[in-house]
Amino acid sequence: MMSQRPPSVLPILQPTGIPGLDEVLAGGLPAGHLYLVEGTPGAGKTTLGLQFLLQGRTLGQKSLYVTLSETSDELAQGALSHGWDLHNVEIFDLVSDEGLSADAEQSILNPSDFELGETIRGVMALVERVRPERVVFDSLSELRLLSQNPLRYRRQILALKRFFLTQGCTVLMLDDKSASAGDMHLHSIAHGVIHLEQNTGTYGPDKRRLRVVKLRGVSFREGEHDFNLDRGGLRVFPRLVASEHGRAHASETVSAGNAELDRLLGGGLTPGTNLLFAGPAGVGKTTTAVCCARATMERGGKAAIFLFDEGIKTLVTRSRALGLDIEHYIPAGQLILHAIDPAEISAGHFSHHVRDAVERQGVTTVVIDTLNAYLVAMPGSNFLMLQMHELLTYLNLQGVTTILVLSQHGIATDVPNDVDLSYLSDSMLQFRYFEARGQLLKAMAVIKSRASAHASTIHQFRLGPGGLEIGEALTDFRGVMAGLPRYRGGTSLLGDAEQA
């Protein structure tokens, strides 16, 4: 007779209390295991450990911090810088005043068999007395020095792991990666490994990333996740997976705020698609995008504009001068304006801002101005174009109309593409300057539209007190989109009637 397998039991999870990290870990760390948190000095290991213990305190659990590298006073000062106090968190300070005194023959800084044994016995005795449910061991580099050779070091880690397992502790061991390259002993011993990375090669604050190298028995979110280390601790921005966020939405086209522009686009804007406005600086891309956002708000919807290039006050003032008053929509909560500092933000943090606007604030139109600044702002991010593709796919699945503004170099000649994002866009509206009658005029044309049958004609347009004005097709011009038109015929231009 075949024996029946016992029913599987889901592990009890210990939430870390770090915003975003528990989402990456699919709820938290399985209780009763040993985990490795590794990263170079300054990456945020100690802060992560403190947040883990403080979350345990919030849940009524006993917490213990074993420090071999910092004094308890230094640890308390670091916690205070985040606005935390460590009451009810037990701290075992192995760098005591007595241990560092001149009278001490054996010092924690002088590795020996005596000191290693005393360290391990001291930790075990304290755990048996306190009976903590959460333990942070900081750091393994000192234990590595005391062990003197890799074999003894591995044996001591295994001994601690077995001991903590018998005590029912969930343990984070912090390591500053001072071991020789390729030393993977800890990875094989630990139940899970969290790797923190600090990128110091960019302008502005350091950019930080987190990666869960392994986590046994848990379907965690793989890949790199951006995180911030500010006052208040770590905040993780989980990597966006667009396919997890789809929802039903309307697909009927809506007005872009201008009847002629609606006709050129084949009926207007289609929810769940994105449009790329491309052209040289000053040609009217942002104003046209504001016109589309304003039309959304006039219908009672909400719009968000993310500005990388100009300030909020400048945009509001300029829009008012062109008859596109958007200021009164801000207090009503229909318009959300974000002025993004390119030096201060990561790709994951930006995606978090967009998701918050869509999911929490109910935004249905998103404008990103400009993509150039977005790409320049995050040169250290790997696979930035793939991250933008994932963000756009997410917005499409949410039924959001997304307008991307791309600035191209050049004025009136053939404009080169510094960044080719046309393959990411569902529709593309090309803007150009052209010369005619001794003036620098503006033209637009819909290059493509996957969602509708768009017009293929080229039209002059201008910006004035009445907003966006689009003229008739330039049928008697050749070379308009190259900026060097040849005039053949009698096509009237905008303003001709005013000059007559």
C-alpha positions, 0 to 999 in steps of 0.5 A: 500500500502506497503511503500518502504524502502529507498535505503541503503547509504554506510557510509562515511569512515574516513581513519586512515592513519595507515598502515594496520589498514584501511585494518583491518577496511575495509577502515576506520572508519565510519564518525560521530561516537564515538569510544573507543581505549583502552589499558594499558599505553604504548600500543600506544593509544596516537600515534594512536590518533595522526596519526588519526588526522594527516591523517585528516590534510593531507585530509584538515580536521580540527582536535582537540586533547583534553588532560586531562592527558598530557600538550600540550608541552608533546604532542608536544614532543611525536609527535616530537619523531616520526618526526611529527609536530602538526601545524594545529592540535588544542590542548585543554590542560586541564592541564594548568599551571593556573589549576595546580597553587597554587592559583587555589582553584579548580584543575583538579586533585581534582574532583568536580561538578564544575570541571566536569561541567567546563570540559564538557562545555570547550570541547563543547565550543571549538568544537563549535568554531573550528568545527573539523571533527576529535577529540581525547579525551585523556583520559577517566580515568580523566573524570571517576575520575571527575564523581565520580560514574559510573552513572554520568560517563555514563551520561557524556559520553552519553552527549558528544556522542550526542553533537559530533553527532550533530557536525558531529565529528568522535571521538576517546576516549582513555581509559587506562583501569583503570576502574574495571574489567568487566566495559563494559559501554563504549563498549555499548555506542561506535560505535566501540572499538579498543583494544591494547595489549602489551605483556611484558613477552618476551625477546627483545622488547614488542610484541603488538597486536590489535583487533577490538572488534566491529565496527557497520555496517562494515564487519571488519577483526576479530581476533588479528593483530600484530603491531609495535610501532616505530619511525613513529608511528604504523604499523599494520600487518593484520591477513593473510587469505589465501583464499583471495589471490589465483591466477592462476599459472603453475603446471608443475614440474621444476628442483630442480637443481640436476638430481638425486634429481629430480628423487627422488622427482618424477620429481622435484619441483611442484609450489604451494607446500611446501617441508620439509627438516628435519634432524640433524644440519650440514647434508646439509639441507640448502645447498640442499635448496640453490641448489633448490633456485639457480635452480629457479634463473638460470631459470630467476625466483626470490627466497627469503631466510629467515634466522633465524639461520645464517647471510647472509655473512656466507650463501653466503661464504659457498655456494660459497665454495660448488660451489653454487655461489649465490652472483651475483644474489643479485644485479640483484634482483633475490635473496632476503636474509633476516636475521631475528633477532628472538627477534625483530619480530612477526609472523604477521610481518614475514608474512608481509615480506613473502607477500611483497617478493611474491606480490611486488617483484615477488618471486616464491621460498621461503626458511625458515631456520629454523622452529625451530628458527621461533617457538622459536622466537615467544613463546608469539604468540597464535596459532603459528602453525595455523599461519604457516599453513595459511602462507603455504596455502597462498604461495601454492595458490600463486603458490610459491614453499616453502622449510622449513628447520627443524633441529632435535636433535641428530646425528647418532642415532634415531633422535627425532622430537622436532616439528612435522610439517610433517602434514603441508608439501606436500613433506618431504625429510629426512636427516640422518647421518650414520656410515660406514667404519669408517666414518660419512656419509650422506643419504637422502630419500623422505618420502612423496610427495602429488604431485608426485610419488616419489622414496622410496629408500635411497641414500647416498649424499655428499656436495663438490666443485661440489655442491650436489652429490647423489649416488646410492640406498643403497640396501645392507644396513639396518638401515641407517635411524636409523643411525646404518646400517648393511652392506650386499653386495657390494654397492659402496659408494661415493668416492670409485672410488677416493680412488681406 
